[in-house]
């Protein structure tokens, strides 16, 4: 986010608001994302952005594992 803020502070603030919206959704609906073949991780697109949140959830918490730009392939190639 810092890199974006250096180039375009308004875009960084807008992106931050989108991520906040996604986190609120996950707080209420932790199974909102698409389950991955491994049966553990889920992906949820941050609406209006090219970013996807890769996360894991259980009864007690949602853990964001990474934020992935949609232009990059998923899963990552090792």
C-alpha positions as CSV (number, residue, x, y, z in Angstrom):
1,X,0.0,0.0,0.0
2,X,2.9,2.4,0.7
3,X,4.1,2.1,-2.9
4,X,0.7,3.0,-4.2
5,X,0.5,5.9,-1.7
6,X,3.8,7.3,-2.9
7,X,2.5,7.4,-6.5
8,X,-1.2,8.2,-5.8
9,X,-2.4,8.8,-2.3
10,X,-6.1,9.0,-3.3
11,X,-5.9,5.6,-5.0
12,X,-4.2,4.1,-1.8
13,X,-7.0,5.5,0.4
14,X,-9.7,4.1,-2.0
15,X,-7.9,0.7,-2.0
16,X,-7.7,0.7,1.8
17,X,-11.5,1.4,2.0
18,X,-12.1,-1.6,-0.4
19,X,-10.0,-3.9,1.8
20,X,-11.9,-2.7,4.9
21,X,-15.1,-3.6,3.1
22,X,-13.8,-7.1,2.3
23,X,-12.6,-7.6,5.9
24,X,-16.1,-6.6,7.2
25,X,-17.7,-9.1,4.9
26,X,-15.3,-11.8,6.0
27,X,-16.0,-10.9,9.6
28,X,-19.7,-11.7,9.1
29,X,-19.4,-14.4,6.4
30,X,-16.1,-16.2,6.8
31,X,-17.0,-18.7,4.1
32,X,-17.8,-16.1,1.5
33,X,-14.8,-16.8,-0.6
34,X,-14.3,-19.7,-3.1
35,X,-12.8,-22.8,-1.5
36,X,-9.5,-23.9,-3.1
37,X,-8.7,-27.5,-4.1
38,X,-6.6,-28.0,-1.0
39,X,-9.8,-27.6,1.0
40,X,-8.2,-25.1,3.4
41,X,-7.7,-21.8,1.7
42,X,-10.3,-19.6,0.2
43,X,-10.1,-16.7,-2.2
44,X,-12.3,-13.6,-2.2
45,X,-12.0,-10.8,-4.8
46,X,-11.9,-7.3,-3.4
47,X,-14.7,-5.8,-5.5
48,X,-13.7,-3.1,-7.8
49,X,-10.0,-4.0,-7.6
50,X,-7.7,-6.5,-9.2
51,X,-6.8,-7.9,-5.8
52,X,-7.8,-11.2,-4.2
53,X,-7.5,-12.0,-0.6
54,X,-6.3,-15.6,0.1
55,X,-7.4,-16.6,3.6
56,X,-8.1,-19.4,5.9
57,X,-11.0,-19.5,8.4
58,X,-12.3,-21.5,11.2
59,X,-14.9,-21.0,13.9
60,X,-12.7,-18.6,15.9
61,X,-10.9,-16.5,13.3
62,X,-10.2,-15.5,9.7
63,X,-6.5,-15.3,8.8
64,X,-5.4,-13.4,5.7
65,X,-2.6,-15.4,4.2
66,X,-1.8,-13.0,1.3
67,X,-3.2,-10.4,-0.9
68,X,-2.7,-11.3,-4.5
69,X,-2.9,-9.2,-7.7
70,X,-5.3,-10.8,-10.2
71,X,-2.8,-10.3,-13.0
72,X,-0.6,-12.9,-11.4
73,X,-1.4,-16.6,-11.8
74,X,-2.9,-18.5,-8.8
75,X,-1.7,-20.7,-7.4
76,X,1.8,-19.4,-7.5
77,X,4.3,-21.4,-9.5
78,X,7.2,-22.6,-7.3
